[in-house]
């Protein structure tokens, strides 16, 4: 079984600057980390490989320094990694990004399952995983909270939603996105860290995966960010309720009603 995990390196700060022309995050000079939701995707892929056999390939599109995030995934149990890096990819929106990733998945070949974190913390769109499935024409299940059963032909999963969860049968090839409830990522072993250090990570460019240059980058992205602004500051004032538990509870209810929160 061959599993591809799509990961992203994201800024490790909430003070990122916005490019006034592209309205996208300026990533140069920012400390970066592996997208936290992707750690659960990697762990789930490794657990499935341990049960069913096969290979886990980690895939990312980004600058050269994204190789550090890929090595982190190898240290956590992935077998190998591929980096998509080229100036032509710069400025891609979620549609273009999912298109590029789908072309890379096709180049990897014989892929049974693609796993993504539910979303990246820098964009919070949750669109890339479903977008990959749409480009490939594969079955998809988003917001997966548990793999109930896994076999050589498909998965049975619990898919989280607002009122609980659905139980879905997903045949391969398929794309799933996972939430943090699905597992607890392992701590990388010394052997894993050594493997990550020694790993050779190939870098693929548009020509390597057969992308149409008209469909990637800023010019190939069908969506445009027209305005970006920071969220309003939160009210950080702490209010203490004094008195007995019953009096404190009544005071809390009055305060919540005053703020139209109850």
C-alpha positions as CSV (number, residue, x, y, z in Angstrom):
1,X,0.0,0.0,0.0
2,X,1.4,3.4,-1.0
3,X,0.3,6.4,1.1
4,X,1.1,10.0,0.3
5,X,0.9,12.6,3.0
6,X,0.6,16.2,1.9
7,X,2.2,18.6,4.4
8,X,2.9,22.3,4.6
9,X,5.5,24.5,6.4
10,X,3.8,27.4,8.0
11,X,5.0,30.6,9.8
12,X,5.7,30.1,13.5
13,X,4.3,33.5,14.4
14,X,1.1,35.5,14.4
15,X,2.9,38.7,13.4
16,X,3.4,37.8,9.7
17,X,3.4,40.7,7.2
18,X,1.1,40.8,4.2
19,X,2.4,41.6,0.7
20,X,0.5,44.7,-0.4
21,X,0.4,43.5,-4.1
22,X,-0.5,39.8,-3.7
23,X,-2.3,40.1,-0.4
24,X,-0.5,37.0,0.7
25,X,1.8,36.3,3.6
26,X,5.5,37.4,3.2
27,X,7.3,34.2,4.3
28,X,10.9,35.4,3.8
29,X,12.7,35.7,7.1
30,X,10.0,34.1,9.1
31,X,10.6,31.2,11.5
32,X,8.7,28.2,10.1
33,X,7.2,25.0,11.5
34,X,5.4,21.9,10.3
35,X,1.7,22.7,10.2
36,X,0.4,21.1,13.4
37,X,-2.5,19.4,11.8
38,X,-0.2,17.6,9.4
39,X,1.6,15.8,12.3
40,X,-1.6,13.8,12.8
41,X,-1.8,13.0,9.1
42,X,1.8,11.6,9.2
43,X,1.1,9.6,12.3
44,X,-2.0,8.0,10.8
45,X,-0.2,7.1,7.6
46,X,2.6,5.5,9.6
47,X,0.1,3.5,11.7
48,X,-1.7,2.3,8.5
49,X,1.6,1.2,7.0
50,X,2.5,-0.7,10.2
51,X,-0.8,-2.5,9.9
52,X,-1.1,-3.0,6.1
53,X,2.5,-2.8,4.9
54,X,3.7,-0.5,2.1
55,X,5.3,2.9,2.0
56,X,4.6,6.4,3.3
57,X,5.7,9.3,1.0
58,X,5.6,12.8,2.3
59,X,4.9,15.6,-0.2
60,X,5.1,19.4,0.1
61,X,5.1,22.5,-2.1
62,X,7.2,25.4,-0.9
63,X,10.6,27.0,-0.7
64,X,13.8,25.0,-0.2
65,X,13.6,25.4,3.6
66,X,10.4,23.4,3.5
67,X,12.8,20.4,3.3
68,X,13.2,20.8,7.1
69,X,9.5,20.0,7.6
70,X,9.8,17.0,5.3
71,X,12.8,15.7,7.3
72,X,10.7,16.1,10.5
73,X,8.1,13.8,8.9
74,X,10.8,11.2,8.0
75,X,12.0,11.3,11.6
76,X,8.4,10.5,12.7
77,X,8.3,7.4,10.5
78,X,7.7,8.4,6.9
79,X,9.8,6.4,4.4
80,X,10.7,9.2,2.0
81,X,9.8,12.7,0.9
82,X,9.5,14.9,-2.2
83,X,9.6,18.7,-2.4
84,X,7.9,20.8,-5.1
85,X,9.9,24.0,-5.3
86,X,10.0,26.5,-8.1
87,X,9.4,30.2,-8.4
88,X,6.6,29.4,-10.9
89,X,4.6,27.8,-8.0
90,X,4.7,31.1,-6.0
91,X,1.4,32.8,-5.3
92,X,-0.7,29.7,-6.1
93,X,-4.1,29.8,-4.4
94,X,-5.7,26.6,-3.0
95,X,-7.0,25.5,-6.4
96,X,-3.6,25.9,-8.1
97,X,-1.9,24.3,-5.1
98,X,-4.2,21.3,-5.1
99,X,-3.6,21.0,-8.9
100,X,0.2,20.9,-8.5
101,X,0.0,18.4,-5.7
102,X,-2.3,16.2,-7.7
103,X,0.1,16.2,-10.6
104,X,2.9,15.2,-8.2
105,X,0.8,12.4,-6.8
106,X,0.2,11.1,-10.3
107,X,4.0,11.2,-10.9
108,X,4.7,9.2,-7.7
109,X,2.4,6.6,-9.1
110,X,0.4,3.7,-7.8
111,X,-0.9,5.7,-4.8
112,X,-3.7,4.2,-2.9
113,X,-4.4,6.8,-0.3
114,X,-3.6,10.5,0.3
115,X,-3.8,11.9,3.8
116,X,-3.8,15.6,4.7
117,X,-4.3,17.6,7.9
118,X,-7.7,19.1,8.0
119,X,-6.3,22.6,7.2
120,X,-3.2,24.8,7.4
121,X,-3.0,27.2,10.3
122,X,-1.9,30.1,8.1
123,X,-4.9,30.0,5.7
124,X,-7.5,27.9,7.6
125,X,-9.3,27.2,4.3
126,X,-9.5,23.4,4.5
127,X,-9.7,23.4,0.7
128,X,-6.5,21.7,-0.5
129,X,-7.3,18.1,0.6
130,X,-10.7,18.1,-1.1
131,X,-9.2,20.0,-4.1
132,X,-6.7,17.2,-4.6
133,X,-9.5,14.7,-4.6
134,X,-11.4,16.8,-7.2
135,X,-8.4,17.1,-9.5
136,X,-7.7,13.3,-9.3
137,X,-11.4,12.3,-9.4
138,X,-11.0,10.2,-6.3
139,X,-13.3,9.5,-3.4
140,X,-12.8,11.8,-0.4
141,X,-13.7,12.0,3.3
142,X,-12.9,15.2,5.2
143,X,-12.6,15.8,8.9
144,X,-11.9,12.2,9.7
145,X,-11.7,11.6,13.5
146,X,-11.1,7.9,13.6
147,X,-10.2,5.0,11.3
148,X,-12.6,2.3,12.4
149,X,-11.2,-0.4,10.1
150,X,-8.5,-0.5,7.4
151,X,-8.0,-3.2,4.7
152,X,-6.2,-3.6,1.4
153,X,-9.3,-2.3,-0.4
154,X,-10.5,0.6,1.7
155,X,-11.2,2.3,5.0
156,X,-14.2,2.6,7.3
157,X,-13.9,6.0,9.0
158,X,-15.8,8.3,11.4
159,X,-16.1,11.8,9.8
160,X,-16.7,14.6,12.3
161,X,-19.4,17.2,11.8
162,X,-21.3,19.7,14.0
163,X,-23.8,17.2,15.4
164,X,-21.5,14.2,15.9
165,X,-20.0,12.0,13.3
166,X,-20.9,9.9,10.2
167,X,-19.5,6.4,9.5
168,X,-18.2,6.2,5.9
169,X,-16.8,3.4,3.8
170,X,-14.1,4.8,1.5
171,X,-12.7,2.7,-1.3
172,X,-9.2,3.3,-2.7
173,X,-7.9,5.4,-4.3
174,X,-9.0,8.0,-1.9
175,X,-8.2,11.3,-0.2
176,X,-8.9,11.9,3.5
177,X,-8.3,14.9,5.8
178,X,-7.8,14.3,9.5
179,X,-8.5,16.2,12.7
180,X,-6.4,16.1,15.8
181,X,-8.7,13.7,17.6
182,X,-7.6,10.9,15.4
183,X,-4.3,10.0,17.2
184,X,-1.4,11.1,19.3
185,X,1.7,11.7,17.2
186,X,4.7,9.8,18.3
187,X,8.0,11.3,19.5
188,X,10.7,10.7,16.8
189,X,13.2,8.0,17.7
190,X,17.0,8.4,17.4
191,X,16.9,6.0,14.5
192,X,14.2,8.2,12.8
193,X,16.2,11.4,13.4
194,X,19.3,9.7,11.9
195,X,17.3,8.6,8.9
196,X,15.9,12.1,8.4
197,X,19.4,13.6,8.5
198,X,20.7,11.2,5.8
199,X,17.6,11.2,3.6
200,X,18.0,12.6,0.0
201,X,14.9,14.7,-0.8
202,X,14.4,15.2,-4.6
203,X,13.2,18.6,-5.7
204,X,10.6,18.6,-8.5
205,X,9.8,21.5,-10.8
206,X,6.8,22.1,-13.1
207,X,8.4,20.3,-16.0
208,X,9.1,17.2,-13.8
209,X,5.4,16.7,-13.0
210,X,3.9,17.9,-16.3
211,X,2.0,20.9,-15.0
212,X,0.4,23.5,-17.3
213,X,2.2,26.8,-16.5
214,X,-1.1,28.6,-17.2
215,X,-2.7,26.9,-14.2
216,X,-0.1,27.6,-11.5
217,X,1.2,30.5,-9.6
218,X,-0.5,33.8,-9.1
219,X,-1.6,34.2,-12.7
220,X,-3.0,30.7,-12.8
221,X,-5.0,31.1,-9.6
222,X,-8.8,31.8,-10.2
223,X,-9.2,33.4,-6.8
224,X,-7.9,36.8,-5.7
225,X,-7.5,38.2,-2.2
226,X,-8.8,41.7,-2.4
227,X,-8.4,42.8,1.2
228,X,-6.5,41.5,4.3
229,X,-6.6,42.9,7.8
230,X,-5.8,41.6,11.3
231,X,-8.7,40.4,13.5
232,X,-9.9,42.8,16.1
233,X,-8.1,42.6,19.4
234,X,-9.7,40.4,22.0
235,X,-11.1,41.6,25.3
236,X,-8.5,40.3,27.7
237,X,-10.0,41.8,30.9
238,X,-10.5,39.2,33.6
239,X,-13.6,39.4,35.8
240,X,-13.7,37.5,39.0
241,X,-17.0,36.3,40.5
242,X,-17.0,36.4,44.3
243,X,-19.3,34.7,46.8
244,X,-20.6,31.2,47.2
245,X,-20.7,28.8,44.2
246,X,-24.4,29.5,43.7
247,X,-23.9,33.3,43.9
248,X,-20.9,33.1,41.5
249,X,-23.0,31.0,39.0
250,X,-25.9,33.6,39.1
251,X,-23.4,36.4,38.6
252,X,-21.8,34.6,35.6
253,X,-25.2,34.0,34.0
254,X,-26.1,37.7,34.4
255,X,-22.8,38.8,32.9
256,X,-23.3,36.4,29.9
257,X,-26.8,37.7,29.3
258,X,-25.6,41.3,29.5
259,X,-23.2,40.5,26.7
260,X,-25.8,38.6,24.7
261,X,-23.8,35.4,25.0
262,X,-26.5,33.4,26.6
